[in-house]
Amino acid sequence: MNKVVAILCPSILAAATIGLTRCKEASESPAVSAGRLGHENIPAGLAGQFSGDRAFSHVEDILEFGPRPPASEGMAKTLAYLEETLAGFGWETTRQGFKAATPDGPVEFSNLLARHASAPDEPASLPWVVGGHIDSKILPEPFLGANDGGSSTGILLEMARVLSSDPSAASKVELVFFDGEEAFRPGITPTDGLYGSKYFAHALARRSSWPAAGVVLDIVGDPDHDLLFNPEAPEPFASTVLTCAERQTFAKPFRVSPFPIIDDHVPLQNSGIPCLHVIGEFGKMNYWHTPGDTLDKVDAGMLEKVGRMTLDFLAEAPPAGDP
């Protein structure tokens, strides 16, 4: 997960570079032709059902498939696993396939979109889109991305199980597993990285309505580092998630990021969808984007805290207002 544009250290992210990225992505996404849906919370009380052990088991299973860069055997096995697991929880999935230009030439990508059987089919959107990326970065040595991509995937799968226990909750949430978040070169640039989320945001123009709000998770399984949320999150989202986080007693602080971060929430925001983005402080993880990002960097208890916080947020967040 390359979070910064063209550089590796997030603490020296240039505001001008972010502005360039946002202008580029805005030009690639079509103008909103349909209205954004009204805000709808999921029912309260589901967070307690979220099991960190179950989420961890999914991460463990996915890592058995090996590295999972786009169009790889590991990605194919991961997609099949997600589809089978989600089907078992009553979710219907769609592969959103597309081809995009990369520094290594054209590559086939595949987002996985999931809706519960109780939810309406497209072309309508659902009030919430909750996502994270599934791909792992291409490195000279095998890279599993246990925390970077694996942790959020495990949480989303366990959220699917919990939400399925209440169809009135599940019908309000679309789960999206983004492909191609990682750049093919060291850092994300306007033309390299965020392939899946850019395509998803662009394709929303074909729907009759747009989501009211979004949540994106990434690198959230390590309890030994601070957990951050995006500084551009709407104030109602920021205050609500801080309240939800207090219930989880994280070992390290949960706080607003001191700098903007480029991740899969940015194309959604540029499309007019207010978002909450939650991410571990990856710049201080000495294993980030190295073969050391293995299963021991993910903690079941941390997955449980983040999963429960997210479900509480979906139940309690007030409307964001105009994006």
VENKA-V581799 format. One record per pair of residues at least 24 apart in sequence whose ideal C-beta (glycine too) atoms are under 10 Angstrom apart, sorted by the first residue. I is the first residue (numbers start at 1). GAP is how many residues later the second one is. Records with the same first field share a line. If there is no record, write none. Layout:
I: GAP / GAP
This chain:
1: 131 / 132 / 134 / 135 / 136 / 144 / 146 / 147 / 148 / 151 / 180 / 181 / 182 / 187 / 192 / 217 / 218 / 260 / 261 / 262 / 263 / 278 / 279 / 281 / 287 / 288 / 292
2: 135 / 146 / 179 / 180 / 181 / 182 / 183 / 184 / 185 / 186 / 187 / 190 / 191 / 192 / 260 / 261 / 280 / 286 / 287
3: 145 / 178 / 184 / 185 / 190 / 215 / 216 / 254 / 256 / 257 / 258 / 259 / 260 / 276 / 279 / 280 / 285 / 286
4: 179 / 182 / 183 / 184 / 185 / 255 / 256 / 257 / 258 / 259 / 278 / 279
5: 178 / 182 / 183 / 184 / 185 / 187 / 188 / 255 / 257 / 261
6: 177 / 179 / 180 / 181 / 182 / 183 / 184 / 186 / 187 / 256
7: 179 / 180 / 181 / 182
8: 178 / 179 / 275 / 280 / 281
9: 178 / 274
10: 177 / 218 / 247 / 248 / 249 / 250 / 251 / 252 / 269 / 271 / 272 / 273 / 274 / 278
11: 247 / 248 / 272 / 273
12: 247 / 271
13: 244 / 245 / 246 / 247 / 248 / 249 / 270
14: 245
15: 244 / 245
17: 170 / 171 / 172 / 173 / 243 / 245
18: 214 / 241 / 242 / 243 / 244 / 248
19: 241
20: 169 / 170
21: 167 / 168 / 169 / 170 / 172 / 173 / 239 / 241 / 245 / 246 / 249
22: 168 / 238 / 240 / 244 / 245 / 247 / 248
23: 167 / 247
24: 165 / 166 / 167 / 174 / 246
25: 165 / 169 / 172 / 173 / 176 / 177 / 237 / 241 / 242 / 243 / 244 / 245 / 246
26: 175 / 241 / 243 / 244 / 245 / 246
27: 163 / 243
28: 162 / 163 / 170 / 171 / 173 / 174 / 239 / 242 / 243
29: 169 / 170 / 171 / 172 / 173 / 174 / 175 / 176 / 238 / 239 / 241 / 242 / 243
30: 171 / 172 / 173 / 174 / 175 / 176 / 241
31: 174 / 240 / 241
32: 172 / 173 / 178 / 239 / 240 / 241 / 291
33: 171 / 172 / 173 / 174 / 175 / 177
34: 89 / 90 / 91 / 170 / 171 / 172 / 173 / 174 / 175 / 176
35: 173 / 174 / 175
36: 89 / 91 / 173 / 174 / 175 / 176 / 177 / 235 / 236 / 237 / 238 / 284 / 286 / 287
37: 87 / 88 / 89 / 90 / 91 / 135 / 172 / 173 / 174 / 175 / 176
38: 89 / 171 / 174 / 281
39: 88 / 89 / 173 / 174 / 197 / 235 / 278 / 279 / 280 / 281 / 282
40: 86 / 87 / 88 / 128 / 131 / 132 / 133 / 172 / 173 / 274 / 279
41: 86 / 87 / 128 / 131 / 272 / 273 / 274 / 275 / 276 / 277 / 278
42: 85 / 86 / 121 / 124 / 126 / 127 / 128 / 129 / 130 / 131 / 269 / 270 / 271 / 272 / 273 / 274 / 275
43: 120 / 123 / 125 / 126 / 129 / 271 / 272
44: 125 / 267 / 268 / 270 / 271 / 272
45: 121 / 124 / 266 / 267 / 270
46: 113 / 116 / 117 / 119 / 120 / 123 / 124 / 262 / 265 / 266 / 268 / 269
47: 112 / 115 / 197 / 200 / 201 / 257 / 260 / 261 / 262 / 263 / 264 / 265 / 266 / 267 / 268 / 269
48: 114 / 260 / 263 / 264
49: 109 / 110 / 112 / 113 / 114 / 116 / 117 / 258 / 259 / 262
50: 105 / 108 / 109 / 111 / 112 / 113 / 253 / 254 / 255 / 256 / 257 / 258 / 259 / 260 / 261 / 262
51: 107 / 110 / 111 / 249 / 252 / 253 / 256 / 257
52: 102 / 103 / 106 / 169 / 246 / 247 / 248 / 249 / 250 / 251 / 252 / 253 / 254 / 255 / 256
53: 105 / 247 / 248 / 250 / 251
54: 100 / 101 / 103 / 104 / 107 / 108 / 246 / 249 / 250 / 253
55: 96 / 97 / 98 / 99 / 100 / 101 / 102 / 103 / 104 / 106 / 166 / 243 / 245 / 247 / 248 / 249 / 251 / 252
56: 94 / 95 / 98 / 99 / 102 / 165 / 239 / 242 / 243 / 244 / 245 / 246 / 247 / 248
57: 97 / 100 / 101 / 243
58: 24 / 27 / 92 / 93 / 95 / 96 / 97 / 98 / 99 / 100 / 102 / 103 / 245
59: 85 / 86 / 87 / 88 / 90 / 91 / 92 / 93 / 94 / 95 / 96 / 98 / 99 / 162 / 236 / 239 / 241 / 244
60: 86 / 90 / 94 / 235 / 238 / 240
61: 24 / 89 / 93 / 96
62: 72 / 74 / 82 / 83 / 84 / 87 / 88 / 91 / 92 / 95
63: 73 / 81 / 82 / 83 / 87 / 91 / 231 / 232 / 235
64: 80
65: 71 / 79
66: 70 / 76 / 77 / 78
67: 68 / 69 / 70 / 71 / 72 / 74 / 75 / 76 / 77 / 78 / 224
68: 66 / 67 / 68 / 69 / 75 / 76 / 77 / 81 / 82 / 85 / 111
69: 38 / 66 / 67 / 68 / 69 / 70 / 74 / 76 / 110 / 111 / 113 / 115
70: 30 / 32 / 37 / 38 / 39 / 40 / 64 / 65 / 66 / 68 / 109 / 110 / 111 / 112 / 114 / 125 / 126
71: 28 / 36 / 37 / 38 / 39 / 64 / 108 / 109
72: 63 / 64 / 66
74: 61 / 62 / 68 / 70
75: 33 / 34 / 35 / 59 / 60 / 61 / 104 / 105
76: 34
78: 34 / 56 / 57 / 58 / 71 / 72 / 75 / 99 / 101
79: 31 / 32 / 33 / 55 / 98 / 100
81: 72 / 76
82: 30 / 32 / 52 / 71 / 74 / 75 / 78 / 93 / 95
83: 29 / 31
85: 29 / 72 / 73 / 75 / 76
86: 26 / 28 / 29 / 30 / 70 / 71 / 74 / 75 / 78 / 89 / 91
87: 27 / 30
88: 72 / 73 / 76
89: 25 / 27 / 28 / 68 / 69 / 70 / 71 / 72 / 73 / 74 / 75 / 76 / 81
90: 26 / 27 / 28 / 70 / 71 / 73 / 74 / 75 / 77 / 80
91: 24 / 25 / 26 / 27 / 28 / 66 / 69 / 70 / 72 / 73 / 79 / 82 / 83 / 84
92: 24 / 25 / 27 / 29
93: 82 / 84
94: 27 / 28
95: 82 / 84
96: 80 / 81 / 82 / 83 / 100 / 103 / 104 / 107
97: 82 / 102
98: 81 / 82 / 97 / 98 / 100 / 101 / 102 / 104 / 105
99: 96 / 100
100: 79 / 80 / 91 / 92 / 95 / 96 / 98 / 99
101: 90 / 91 / 94
102: 78 / 81 / 82 / 83 / 89 / 90 / 91 / 93
103: 80 / 81 / 82 / 86 / 88 / 89
104: 34 / 80 / 81 / 88
105: 79
107: 72 / 73 / 77 / 88
108: 71 / 72
109: 26 / 69 / 70 / 71 / 86 / 87 / 90
110: 24 / 25 / 67 / 68 / 69 / 70 / 86
111: 65 / 66 / 67 / 68 / 69 / 84 / 85 / 86 / 88 / 89 / 92
112: 41 / 44 / 63 / 64 / 65 / 66 / 67 / 84
113: 61 / 62 / 63 / 64 / 65 / 87 / 90
114: 42 / 43 / 46 / 56 / 59 / 60 / 61 / 62 / 63
115: 55 / 56 / 58 / 59 / 60
116: 44 / 47 / 48 / 50 / 51 / 53 / 54 / 55 / 56 / 57 / 58 / 59
117: 47 / 50 / 53 / 54
118: 45 / 46 / 48 / 49 / 50 / 51 / 52 / 53 / 54
119: 48 / 51 / 52 / 53 / 54 / 55
120: 51
122: 52 / 81 / 84 / 85 / 86 / 87
123: 81 / 83 / 84 / 85 / 86
124: 83 / 84 / 85 / 86
125: 49 / 79 / 82 / 83 / 84 / 85 / 86 / 87 / 148
126: 44 / 45 / 46 / 47 / 48 / 49 / 83 / 85 / 86
127: 44 / 45 / 46 / 47 / 82 / 84 / 85 / 86 / 187
128: 41 / 44 / 45 / 46 / 47 / 83 / 84 / 85 / 86 / 87 / 145 / 185 / 186 / 189
129: 44 / 45 / 46 / 47 / 71 / 72 / 75 / 81 / 82 / 83 / 84 / 85 / 86 / 87 / 139 / 144 / 146
130: 25 / 26 / 29 / 30 / 33 / 43 / 44 / 45 / 46 / 81 / 83 / 84 / 85 / 86 / 87 / 146 / 180 / 181 / 183 / 184
131: 25 / 43 / 44 / 45 / 46 / 47 / 50 / 65 / 66 / 69 / 83 / 84 / 85 / 86 / 87 / 133 / 134 / 137 / 144
132: 24 / 43 / 44 / 45 / 46 / 49 / 83 / 84 / 85 / 86 / 87 / 88 / 131 / 132 / 146 / 147
133: 43 / 44 / 45 / 46 / 47 / 48 / 49 / 61 / 62 / 63 / 64 / 83 / 84 / 85 / 86 / 130 / 131
134: 42 / 43 / 44 / 45 / 46 / 47 / 62
135: 42 / 43 / 44 / 45 / 46 / 47 / 60 / 61
136: 45 / 46 / 153 / 157
137: 44 / 45 / 46 / 47 / 49 / 56 / 151 / 152 / 153 / 156
138: 44 / 45 / 46 / 47
139: 43 / 150 / 151 / 152 / 154
140: 151
141: 149 / 150 / 151
142: 149
143: 39 / 146 / 147 / 148 / 149 / 150 / 151
144: 147 / 148 / 149 / 150 / 151 / 153
145: 37 / 74 / 143 / 144 / 146 / 148 / 149 / 152
146: 73 / 75 / 76 / 141 / 146 / 147 / 148 / 149 / 150 / 151 / 152
147: 71 / 72 / 73 / 74 / 75 / 78 / 133 / 135 / 138 / 140 / 141 / 146 / 147 / 148 / 149 / 150 / 151 / 152 / 155
148: 33 / 34 / 70 / 71 / 72 / 73 / 74 / 131 / 132 / 134 / 137 / 139 / 140 / 141 / 142 / 145 / 149
149: 28 / 29 / 32 / 33 / 69 / 70 / 144
150: 69 / 71 / 143 / 144 / 145 / 147 / 148
151: 66 / 67 / 68 / 69 / 70 / 71 / 129 / 142 / 146 / 147 / 148 / 151 / 152 / 155
152: 25 / 26 / 64 / 65 / 66 / 67 / 68 / 69 / 112 / 126 / 127 / 151 / 154 / 155 / 158
153: 24 / 64
154: 66 / 67 / 144 / 146 / 149 / 153
155: 62 / 65 / 66 / 123 / 147 / 148 / 149 / 151 / 152 / 153 / 155 / 156
156: 59 / 61 / 151 / 154
158: 145 / 146 / 149 / 153
159: 56 / 58 / 148 / 149 / 151 / 152 / 155
162: 145 / 146 / 149
163: 148 / 151
169: 142 / 145 / 146
172: 39 / 40 / 142
173: 38 / 42 / 138 / 141
174: 26 / 37 / 40
176: 24 / 35 / 38 / 40 / 88 / 92
178: 38 / 40 / 85 / 86 / 89
180: 84
181: 35 / 37 / 82 / 83
182: 107
183: 79
186: 103
187: 75 / 102
188: 74 / 75 / 78
189: 73
190: 72
193: 69 / 70 / 71
194: 68 / 69 / 70 / 71 / 72 / 73
195: 69 / 72
196: 68 / 71
197: 66 / 67 / 68 / 69 / 70 / 71 / 73 / 74
198: 66 / 68 / 69 / 70 / 72 / 73
199: 68
200: 64 / 67 / 68 / 71
201: 63 / 65 / 66 / 67 / 68 / 69 / 70 / 71 / 72
202: 65 / 69
204: 63 / 64 / 67 / 68 / 69
205: 66
210: 58 / 61 / 62 / 63 / 113
211: 57 / 60 / 61 / 62 / 63 / 64
212: 61 / 62 / 107 / 108 / 111
213: 24 / 55 / 60 / 61 / 62 / 63 / 100 / 101 / 104 / 106 / 107 / 110
214: 50 / 51 / 54 / 55 / 57 / 59 / 60 / 61 / 62 / 63 / 106
215: 26 / 50 / 53 / 60 / 61 / 62 / 63 / 95 / 98 / 99 / 102
216: 47 / 48 / 49 / 50 / 51 / 52 / 53 / 59 / 60 / 61 / 62 / 63
217: 46 / 47 / 48 / 59 / 60 / 61 / 62 / 63 / 89 / 90 / 93
218: 43 / 45 / 46 / 47 / 59 / 60 / 61 / 62 / 64
219: 44 / 59 / 60 / 61 / 62 / 63 / 66 / 69 / 74 / 78 / 79
220: 58 / 59 / 60 / 78 / 82 / 83 / 85 / 86 / 87 / 89 / 90
221: 59 / 72 / 74 / 76 / 77 / 78 / 79 / 80 / 81 / 82 / 85
222: 30 / 58 / 59 / 60 / 62 / 63 / 65 / 66 / 71 / 74 / 75 / 76 / 77 / 80
223: 27 / 28 / 29 / 57 / 74 / 75 / 76 / 77 / 78 / 79 / 80 / 82 / 83
224: 27 / 28 / 56 / 57 / 60 / 61 / 73 / 75 / 78
225: 26 / 27 / 28 / 55 / 56 / 57 / 58 / 59 / 60 / 63 / 72 / 77
226: 24 / 25 / 26 / 27 / 28 / 29 / 31 / 53 / 54 / 55 / 58
227: 24 / 25 / 26 / 27 / 28 / 30 / 51 / 52 / 53 / 54 / 75 / 78 / 79 / 82
228: 25 / 26 / 27 / 28 / 29 / 30 / 31 / 33 / 49 / 50 / 51 / 52 / 53 / 54 / 55
229: 25 / 26 / 27 / 28 / 32 / 46 / 47 / 48 / 49 / 50
230: 26 / 27 / 30 / 31 / 33 / 35 / 36 / 39 / 45 / 46 / 47 / 48 / 49
231: 25 / 26 / 27 / 28 / 29 / 30 / 46
232: 24 / 25 / 28 / 29 / 33 / 34 / 37 / 42 / 43 / 45 / 91
233: 24 / 32 / 36 / 41 / 42 / 43 / 44 / 45 / 87
234: 40 / 41 / 42 / 83 / 84 / 85 / 86 / 87 / 88 / 89
235: 83 / 85 / 86
236: 38 / 80 / 81 / 82 / 83 / 84 / 85
237: 37 / 38 / 39 / 40 / 76 / 80 / 81 / 82 / 83 / 84
238: 38 / 79
239: 78 / 79
240: 36 / 72 / 73 / 74 / 75 / 76 / 77 / 78
241: 35 / 37 / 68 / 69 / 71 / 72 / 75 / 76
242: 67
243: 66 / 69 / 70 / 73 / 74
244: 64 / 65 / 66 / 67 / 68 / 69 / 70 / 71 / 72 / 73
245: 33 / 60 / 61 / 63 / 64 / 67 / 68
246: 63
247: 58 / 61 / 62 / 65
248: 53 / 54 / 56 / 57 / 58 / 59 / 60 / 61 / 64
249: 56
250: 51 / 52 / 55 / 56 / 59
251: 48 / 50 / 51 / 54
252: 28 / 29 / 50
253: 28
254: 24 / 51 / 52 / 55
255: 26
257: 24
259: 24
268: 55
269: 54
270: 53
271: 52
272: 50 / 51
273: 47 / 50
274: 43 / 45 / 46 / 47 / 48 / 49
275: 45 / 48
276: 34 / 37 / 38 / 41 / 44
278: 28 / 31 / 32 / 35
280: 26
